[in-house]
Amino acid sequence: MAWGEAYNDYDDSDSGANGTLPHRRVPMARRLAGDNDLSATELVEVLAHCASNIAVAQYRMMRAASMIHDERAEDYAYERSLIDSGERTPGQMLDSVSAGKDPHADFGPDGLEQAIAEVGAVLTITPARAKALVIAGDAARYRLIFTSYTLAEGRIDLDRFLSAVARTDLCSPEAIEDIDAHLAIAIQENPPMSTRRFNTLVDSLIARWDPEADRRQTERIKAGRKVTITPDRFARGNSRLGASLPAIDGAAVDAKLNTMAGSVHSADPRTKQQRRADALVALAKGRTVLPCLCEACIAMPVKDDVHEPTDTAPAADRSRRHSIDGCGVDGCGSGARPVFHIVVNLSTLLGLDNDPGFLDGHGIIDAATLRTMVVEAERSYLNTHTKQADRQPTRYTPSKKLINLVKAGELCCTFPGCNSPVWKADIDHTTPFDHRNPTQGGQTVLTNLKPLCRFHHRIKTFTSWQDYQDDLGHGWFQSP
């Protein structure tokens, strides 16, 4: 697409006397009216065409922002040179730093700040967003050149490119060339990726080509850890809690909250999110198990730190002893433990190499952290190099081992664009299982199973979507 083509939809001859925008919108509105007569199949092509044009425009917009930055930086440097030659003795430099004075304060906003203001005003976006756009433009021109071309070709969108820019921020100039080239090749050779798959791809390339950047990123994350609690601006009496933690710590908190939320009786009236919130408060109060609020548990009076049934209670109830932190019967209590799902090479665990691994729901983590997690955990292993086919391929429900093997091979739901964590997904038969004649339908084997989140599982099952798996196990989907 030539740069001018995006503007050919406007007809200047139909504009107002002063060429005002409302008059120039009329021809486009008339042209788009034809979309009303298109079929769903044709409208899908319209979506793809629009997404491609948006990506091209975003690429050009980034480059323009970067070039504005270059010009403003040159202007700023020139104006500074007219006032200050920059020549200072070491003593003068030390005095300036010791006094806490910014040596550039007397010269006003620098080139980047001026560009941010200009870009933000034209696009009516915040300074933070404008800064991200300028920096991304610089990266497109000087650091991630080949990857930026995939944006210009519509293979990725602006958000994915911004993610790649941020994630490669600490990479060395020597390594960034290899990372850029391999990332561009991977984007071109693979179907469009969800954001989780894309970010994992970027992180894996960084870990391979610039391990030192991985180490610096780990140190930055550890130094920047924090928890914030602020009043909710939109709901009186409510608070908002946020936290920035290393991935392993965040996974530990998340797993613990899920475990506590799932440890109560099924009759507990709260939603899962409400139970997670109550579990966090319980942890703050020193409790490790969430109290159950089902009618049976609430009816039992508290005495010291124990729920004890009265003498008139049924014998079955008298046999129960409930901790104030929760119940220890019928699946309600502290028996459940947090679970982590990790994909890692055995050679890494044995210390033969330092290849990174994958922590479900959080992405790439370094080898040292992986080894620490595995040493401290009760663990079970899956060996993908041995045949683990289900012994009953004509049974609809796969074995636990087969379920784990299917999920261990994926990062998330396999439907295009979906980021739903794989260990929360359903197991779908690509070739449908025939309940009436199990020997004729799709078998319950590794090559016919894939993870789909509940939403996309229902979409695939009850609509006209078609899917299949190739010999490498990749899932492919075709819309109605």
NUVONU-289476 format. One line per 10 residues: for each residue y, z, x of C-alpha. Coordinates in steps of 0.1 Angstrom, whole numbers, plus 5000, padded with zeros to 4 digits. Layout:
N
Y/Z/X | ...
//
This chain:
480
5000/5000/5000 | 5034/4990/5014 | 5060/5018/5015 | 5082/5000/4989 | 5055/4995/4963 | 5058/5030/4949 | 5093/5021/4937 | 5085/4987/4922 | 5078/5003/4889 | 5115/5009/4883
5135/4981/4869 | 5171/4982/4881 | 5182/4956/4856 | 5175/4980/4827 | 5195/5009/4843 | 5228/5021/4829 | 5261/5009/4841 | 5261/5035/4869 | 5224/5032/4876 | 5218/5067/4862
5183/5081/4863 | 5177/5085/4825 | 5183/5048/4820 | 5160/5039/4849 | 5131/5060/4834 | 5129/5038/4803 | 5109/5009/4819 | 5084/5033/4835 | 5079/5051/4801 | 5072/5017/4785
5048/5008/4812 | 5029/5041/4809 | 5026/5036/4772 | 4997/5012/4779 | 4976/5042/4791 | 4971/5051/4755 | 4949/5021/4751 | 4927/5028/4781 | 4892/5041/4780 | 4881/5074/4797
4865/5053/4825 | 4897/5034/4831 | 4917/5066/4830 | 4895/5080/4857 | 4906/5051/4879 | 4942/5059/4870 | 4937/5094/4883 | 4922/5082/4915 | 4950/5057/4920 | 4977/5083/4913
4961/5108/4937 | 4960/5081/4964 | 4997/5073/4959 | 5006/5109/4960 | 4988/5114/4993 | 5007/5084/5008 | 5040/5098/4995 | 5032/5132/5009 | 5024/5118/5043 | 5057/5099/5044
5076/5130/5032 | 5061/5151/5060 | 5071/5126/5086 | 5106/5124/5072 | 5110/5162/5073 | 5098/5162/5109 | 5122/5135/5119 | 5151/5154/5102 | 5140/5184/5123 | 5141/5163/5155
5176/5151/5148 | 5190/5185/5138 | 5174/5200/5170 | 5191/5174/5191 | 5224/5181/5174 | 5220/5218/5179 | 5211/5214/5216 | 5242/5192/5222 | 5266/5216/5204 | 5252/5245/5224
5257/5226/5257 | 5294/5222/5248 | 5298/5260/5246 | 5273/5274/5270 | 5258/5258/5300 | 5228/5281/5298 | 5232/5292/5334 | 5227/5329/5338 | 5217/5352/5366 | 5184/5372/5362
5205/5403/5359 | 5225/5389/5330 | 5194/5378/5313 | 5179/5412/5317 | 5210/5429/5304 | 5210/5407/5273 | 5174/5414/5265 | 5178/5451/5271 | 5207/5453/5247 | 5185/5437/5220
5210/5408/5216 | 5198/5374/5205 | 5212/5350/5231 | 5213/5323/5204 | 5231/5343/5177 | 5265/5330/5187 | 5255/5294/5180 | 5244/5297/5144 | 5212/5283/5128 | 5191/5263/5151
5177/5228/5144 | 5146/5241/5126 | 5166/5264/5103 | 5190/5236/5095 | 5161/5212/5087 | 5145/5238/5065 | 5177/5242/5045 | 5181/5205/5041 | 5145/5198/5032 | 5144/5227/5008
5176/5216/4990 | 5164/5180/4986 | 5130/5190/4973 | 5141/5222/4955 | 5114/5243/4972 | 5115/5277/4989 | 5124/5280/5026 | 5088/5290/5033 | 5074/5259/5017 | 5101/5237/5034
5092/5253/5068 | 5055/5245/5062 | 5064/5209/5054 | 5085/5205/5085 | 5058/5220/5108 | 5031/5199/5091 | 5052/5168/5098 | 5055/5178/5134 | 5017/5183/5136 | 5012/5149/5119
5033/5132/5146 | 5022/5151/5177 | 4991/5173/5172 | 4968/5161/5144 | 4976/5125/5145 | 4942/5111/5134 | 4937/5137/5107 | 4972/5129/5093 | 4960/5093/5089 | 4933/5104/5066
4961/5119/5044 | 4979/5086/5045 | 4947/5069/5034 | 4942/5093/5005 | 4910/5109/5019 | 4925/5144/5018 | 4955/5159/5001 | 4986/5177/5014 | 4971/5212/5008 | 4941/5204/5029
4962/5190/5057 | 4985/5221/5056 | 4953/5242/5059 | 4942/5223/5089 | 4976/5227/5105 | 4976/5265/5100 | 4940/5270/5111 | 4945/5250/5144 | 4978/5268/5152 | 4964/5287/5181
4944/5258/5196 | 4953/5247/5231 | 4968/5213/5238 | 4937/5202/5256 | 4913/5212/5228 | 4934/5199/5199 | 4928/5163/5208 | 4890/5167/5204 | 4893/5188/5173 | 4917/5162/5157
4894/5133/5165 | 4862/5150/5153 | 4879/5163/5121 | 4892/5128/5112 | 4857/5113/5118 | 4841/5140/5096 | 4866/5134/5068 | 4859/5096/5069 | 4821/5099/5071 | 4817/5125/5043
4824/5125/5006 | 4856/5143/4995 | 4851/5180/5003 | 4861/5211/4983 | 4886/5234/5001 | 4859/5258/5011 | 4838/5231/5027 | 4869/5216/5044 | 4881/5249/5058 | 4846/5257/5071
4845/5223/5088 | 4878/5229/5105 | 4868/5264/5116 | 4835/5252/5130 | 4852/5225/5151 | 4876/5251/5164 | 4847/5274/5173 | 4830/5246/5191 | 4859/5230/5210 | 4882/5260/5216
4864/5294/5215 | 4895/5311/5230 | 4915/5301/5199 | 4888/5318/5179 | 4892/5350/5200 | 4930/5349/5197 | 4927/5344/5159 | 4904/5374/5156 | 4929/5396/5176 | 4958/5384/5154
4939/5391/5122 | 4929/5426/5134 | 4965/5434/5144 | 4978/5422/5111 | 4955/5442/5089 | 4973/5461/5061 | 4971/5473/5025 | 5001/5472/5002 | 5006/5489/4968 | 5037/5480/4949
5049/5484/4913 | 5041/5454/4890 | 5074/5436/4883 | 5060/5422/4850 | 5041/5452/4835 | 5057/5487/4833 | 5034/5514/4845 | 5011/5490/4864 | 5006/5486/4901 | 4996/5457/4923
4974/5462/4953 | 4969/5437/4981 | 4951/5438/5014 | 4948/5417/5045 | 4916/5425/5064 | 4892/5408/5089 | 4865/5388/5070 | 4837/5413/5077 | 4857/5442/5065 | 4868/5423/5034
4832/5414/5027 | 4821/5450/5031 | 4847/5462/5005 | 4839/5434/4981 | 4801/5440/4984 | 4806/5478/4979 | 4828/5473/4948 | 4802/5448/4933 | 4774/5472/4940 | 4792/5502/4924
4803/5480/4894 | 4767/5470/4889 | 4751/5504/4893 | 4759/5517/4857 | 4738/5513/4826 | 4740/5480/4807 | 4755/5499/4778 | 4787/5507/4798 | 4816/5493/4777 | 4837/5481/4806
4839/5445/4819 | 4829/5438/4855 | 4865/5436/4867 | 4873/5469/4850 | 4844/5485/4867 | 4854/5471/4901 | 4889/5486/4896 | 4874/5519/4886 | 4851/5518/4916 | 4881/5514/4940
4897/5545/4925 | 4864/5563/4928 | 4862/5555/4965 | 4898/5568/4970 | 4886/5601/4954 | 4857/5603/4978 | 4830/5592/4954 | 4805/5566/4964 | 4790/5558/4930 | 4808/5548/4898
4805/5572/4868 | 4788/5556/4839 | 4806/5555/4806 | 4778/5546/4782 | 4774/5570/4752 | 4743/5587/4766 | 4761/5596/4799 | 4793/5607/4783 | 4775/5629/4758 | 4761/5651/4787
4785/5680/4795 | 4796/5686/4831 | 4787/5718/4848 | 4798/5723/4884 | 4790/5689/4899 | 4761/5682/4876 | 4757/5667/4842 | 4732/5690/4825 | 4719/5685/4790 | 4720/5714/4766
4689/5733/4757 | 4688/5716/4724 | 4688/5681/4739 | 4656/5660/4737 | 4630/5666/4764 | 4636/5631/4778 | 4673/5640/4783 | 4665/5674/4798 | 4645/5656/4825 | 4676/5638/4837
4700/5651/4863 | 4732/5632/4866 | 4756/5635/4896 | 4792/5636/4887 | 4795/5604/4907 | 4771/5586/4885 | 4736/5585/4871 | 4704/5582/4890 | 4681/5568/4863 | 4673/5536/4846
4692/5515/4872 | 4723/5536/4870 | 4733/5553/4903 | 4736/5549/4941 | 4702/5532/4948 | 4717/5497/4951 | 4732/5487/4985 | 4758/5461/4994 | 4742/5428/5003 | 4756/5402/5028
4744/5366/5030 | 4746/5352/5065 | 4736/5318/5080 | 4732/5320/5117 | 4711/5304/5145 | 4683/5326/5159 | 4694/5316/5194 | 4727/5332/5186 | 4711/5365/5175 | 4690/5365/5207
4721/5360/5228 | 4711/5326/5241 | 4744/5311/5229 | 4776/5321/5211 | 4775/5296/5182 | 4794/5310/5152 | 4777/5317/5119 | 4787/5316/5082 | 4793/5347/5060 | 4790/5337/5023
4823/5337/5005 | 4843/5343/5036 | 4836/5314/5060 | 4830/5312/5098 | 4826/5344/5118 | 4821/5348/5155 | 4788/5355/5172 | 4796/5391/5184 | 4805/5401/5148 | 4773/5385/5135
4751/5404/5160 | 4768/5437/5150 | 4762/5431/5113 | 4726/5422/5118 | 4719/5452/5140 | 4733/5476/5114 | 4716/5459/5084 | 4683/5460/5067 | 4675/5423/5068 | 4651/5396/5058
4649/5362/5075 | 4644/5326/5063 | 4630/5301/5087 | 4641/5266/5077 | 4618/5249/5102 | 4586/5260/5085 | 4574/5247/5051 | 4584/5272/5024 | 4576/5250/4994 | 4569/5270/4962
4531/5274/4957 | 4537/5267/4920 | 4559/5235/4919 | 4551/5231/4882 | 4566/5265/4874 | 4602/5264/4861 | 4615/5295/4878 | 4615/5293/4916 | 4603/5321/4938 | 4629/5345/4953
4621/5330/4988 | 4627/5295/4975 | 4660/5305/4958 | 4672/5320/4991 | 4662/5289/5011 | 4681/5266/4987 | 4712/5287/4988 | 4711/5292/5026 | 4716/5255/5030 | 4749/5253/5011
4783/5268/5014 | 4792/5268/4977 | 4785/5251/4944 | 4775/5215/4952 | 4797/5199/4924 | 4826/5180/4939 | 4857/5201/4944 | 4841/5234/4934 | 4845/5265/4956 | 4823/5290/4937
4803/5311/4962 | 4767/5298/4965 | 4750/5332/4962 | 4766/5336/4927 | 4754/5301/4916 | 4725/5290/4894 | 4696/5269/4907 | 4696/5235/4892 | 4667/5210/4890 | 4682/5176/4900
4654/5158/4882 | 4651/5179/4850 | 4621/5201/4846 | 4599/5191/4817 | 4589/5222/4799 | 4565/5203/4776 | 4547/5186/4804 | 4555/5203/4838 | 4534/5179/4858 | 4555/5149/4847
4591/5163/4851 | 4610/5173/4882 | 4592/5198/4903 | 4604/5232/4915 | 4606/5224/4952 | 4633/5225/4978 | 4640/5187/4977 | 4647/5189/4939 | 4668/5220/4938 | 4705/5227/4944
4730/5254/4936 | 4755/5249/4908 | 4779/5274/4894 | 4773/5283/4857 | 4802/5261/4845 | 4791/5229/4863 | 4754/5237/4855 | 4763/5235/4819 | 4784/5204/4824 | 4755/5186/4841
4729/5198/4816 | 4747/5191/4783 | 4769/5160/4791 | 4763/5125/4805 | 4769/5134/4842 | 4742/5119/4864 | 4731/5134/4898 | 4705/5129/4925 | 4696/5142/4960 | 4692/5119/4990
4666/5124/5017 | 4689/5147/5036 | 4693/5170/5006 | 4729/5160/4998 | 4737/5161/4961 | 4755/5131/4946 | 4772/5131/4912 | 4783/5103/4888 | 4807/5109/4860 | 4801/5096/4825
//
